[in-house]
Amino acid sequence: MYAPKMNFMEYQSDINSAMRTILVDWLIEVADEYKLNDETLFLCVQYVDRFLSTVNVTRSKLQLVGTTCMYVASKYEEMYPPALDEFSFITDNTYETKHILRMEQIVMK
């Protein structure tokens, strides 16, 4: 696994480090709500940062990226990961399961 670029947020044109901080705070709440392992959260944030260091993300897709990274990380780290529809639910159904699955393909490229 490679590390994110040093100044990866400079690559972004529509989001900034404060928005990333808000996303990470929300991901911490999600991990707490679903009783996920610390390793799942750490891996999720690592995935987010790596993605942000290579792909320009719009503000409207930032939560989708975070949700998808949590979904992927939970599949690796959790013995019983939350179901896919739970990840749609935690966004107040802003994103459907098909959006998460599509973003998973993009994130894992």
N, C-alpha and C positions, 0 to 999 in steps of 0.2 A: 504494500500500500504506500503510495507516495503522499508526501505532505503538501498542503496547499501552498501556493506561492506566498512569499513574504508579505507583500502589500496587495493581497488579492482583492480587497474592496475597491482599490483604485481602478480596477477593470470595469466596475459597474457604473452604468450611466443613469439608471432609474432608481436605484436603491443606495442607501448609505449605511455606515456602520451602526448608527442608532437603530435603524430598521432591523439589521441583523441581530442586535441586542434584544429587541422586542421579540423577534422570532425565537431566539434561544430561550428567553424567559418563558415564553409560551410552551416550548418543547419541554422545559423542566416541569411545568405544570402537567402536561400530558403524561410524561413519564411517571410523575407522582400519582396521578389519577388512576393510571392503569397498573401501578405497582411494578414498573419495569426495572430491570437491573440497571445499576449505574453504568455498566459497560455498554448497554444499549444506548443510553443517552450520549455517552462519549463518542461512540461510533457514529451515531446519527449526526452529531455536530461536525465530526470529521468529514462525513460525506457532504454535508451542506457546504462547508468551507472549501472542500476540493472542487465541488461543482461551481461555486461562486468564483473560483479562481480561473475557471476556463470558459464559463458560459455567462453571457450577459442576461440577467434575469429581470423581468419587469416586476414592478411593485405588485401587480395583480396576481402574479404567479409565485411570489416568495413563500407564502404559506403552503402552497401546493408542493413546492420543493421540500420544505421542512417536513411536511406530513409524509411525503413519499420516502424521504430519507429515514424517518422514524419507522415506517413500515418495513423497509429493507433491513435496517439494523435489527429490528425485533425478530425478523425471520432468522437472522444469524445468531443472535445472542439469547433469545428466550426459548425456554423449553416449550412453553405454550403461548405463542405470540397472539396478540389480539387479532380477531378476524378482520379481513379487508374492509368490511362495511363499518367497523368501528372507527377506522381512520377517516372515512367519509363523515361519520357522525360527529367526530371531534372538531370538524370544521363547520359545524352547523349545516352540513350538507351543501356547503358552498361548492365542493368538488365531489363529483360522483366517483364511484369505484373505477369506472372506465378512465377517468382523468388520472387517477393515481396510478393505474396500471400503465398508461401511456407514458407518464412521467418517469415511472420506474425504468422503462426501456431507455429513455433518454439519459437518466442519471447513471445507469449501469453500462453505458457505452464505453 
